[in-house]
């Protein structure tokens, strides 16, 4: 397959008709569930579960509360856009990349030599 065919390949959701079909299917499922809520007998534990459309309303209110709590948490959890850039500036002054590469090479070498020395662990032979 050449690059021109890869660029022209159309996926399922690239066609707006397919997106509309899936949305209509979702709407039909939701409508069916609402109708079945009036038809099917449920075994409830609390009296408020007998209210019509209790579960869809409960789910909607739960989602709204989750969004509101997330927006409130965002005020103290969110970091500035350059949060990680500030810490990288101080590390780059100390030539940390060279130090990290050197440390990685030393650890790899140490691990490889330990691996060759420890071919037998307990009563089992290890070929790793």
C-alpha positions in Angstrom: 0.0 0.0 0.0 1.6 3.3 -1.1 1.5 6.5 0.8 -1.2 8.0 -1.4 -3.6 5.1 -0.6 -2.9 5.6 3.1 -3.7 9.3 2.9 -7.0 8.6 1.1 -8.2 5.8 3.3 -11.5 6.6 4.9 -12.4 5.3 8.3 -15.8 4.5 9.8 -16.3 7.9 11.5 -14.9 9.9 8.6 -18.3 9.6 6.8 -20.9 11.9 8.4 -23.7 9.4 7.4 -22.1 6.8 9.7 -21.8 9.3 12.6 -25.5 10.1 12.2 -26.4 6.4 12.0 -24.6 5.8 15.3 -26.3 8.8 16.9 -29.7 7.6 15.8 -28.9 4.1 17.2 -28.0 5.7 20.5 -31.2 7.8 20.6 -33.2 4.6 19.8 -31.5 2.7 22.6 -32.2 5.5 25.1 -35.8 5.7 24.0 -36.2 2.0 24.3 -34.8 2.1 27.8 -37.1 4.9 28.9 -40.1 2.9 27.5 -39.0 -0.3 29.3 -38.7 1.7 32.5 -42.5 2.0 32.5 -43.1 -1.6 31.5 -40.6 -3.8 33.4 -41.2 -4.4 37.1 -38.2 -3.6 39.3 -37.4 -4.9 42.8 -36.7 -1.8 44.7 -35.2 -1.2 48.1 -36.2 2.4 48.6 -39.5 4.1 47.8 -37.9 6.8 45.6 -36.8 4.2 43.2 -40.5 3.8 42.2 -40.5 7.3 40.8 -40.8 7.4 37.0 -37.5 7.9 35.3 -35.6 7.8 38.6 -32.5 6.1 37.3 -32.0 8.4 34.2 -32.4 11.5 36.4 -30.1 10.0 39.1 -27.5 9.3 36.4 -27.8 12.8 34.9 -27.6 14.5 38.3 -24.6 12.3 39.2 -22.7 13.4 36.0 -23.5 17.1 36.6 -22.2 16.8 40.2 -19.0 15.1 38.9 -18.4 17.9 36.4 -19.0 20.6 39.0 -16.6 18.9 41.5 -14.0 18.5 38.8 -14.2 22.2 37.9 -13.8 23.1 41.6 -10.8 20.7 42.0 -9.3 22.3 38.9 -8.8 25.5 40.9 -6.2 24.0 43.2 -4.9 21.0 41.1 -4.2 22.9 37.8 -0.6 23.9 37.1 0.6 26.7 34.9 1.4 26.0 31.2 5.2 26.2 31.8 5.2 24.2 35.0 7.5 21.6 33.7 9.6 24.0 31.7 10.7 25.8 34.8 12.1 22.7 36.4 13.9 21.7 33.2 15.8 25.0 33.0 17.5 24.4 36.3 18.5 20.9 35.3 19.9 21.8 31.9 22.3 24.3 33.6 24.0 21.4 35.3 24.4 19.4 32.1 22.1 16.8 33.5 21.6 15.0 30.1 25.2 13.8 30.0 24.9 12.8 33.7 21.7 10.8 33.0 23.2 9.1 30.0 26.3 8.2 32.0 24.2 6.8 34.8 22.0 4.8 32.5 25.0 3.3 30.8 26.5 2.4 34.2 23.3 0.8 35.4 22.9 -1.2 32.2 26.5 -2.5 32.4 26.0 -3.4 36.1 22.7 -5.1 35.4 24.3 -7.1 32.5 27.2 -8.3 34.6 24.9 -9.3 37.5 22.8 -11.2 35.1 25.7 -13.2 33.8 26.9 -14.0 37.3 23.4 -15.1 38.6 22.5 -17.8 36.1 21.3 -20.0 38.9 18.8 -18.6 41.4 17.7 -21.0 44.0 17.2 -24.4 42.4 16.2 -22.9 39.0 18.3 -22.0 36.1 17.5 -18.6 34.7 18.0 -17.7 31.0 17.2 -14.1 30.9 
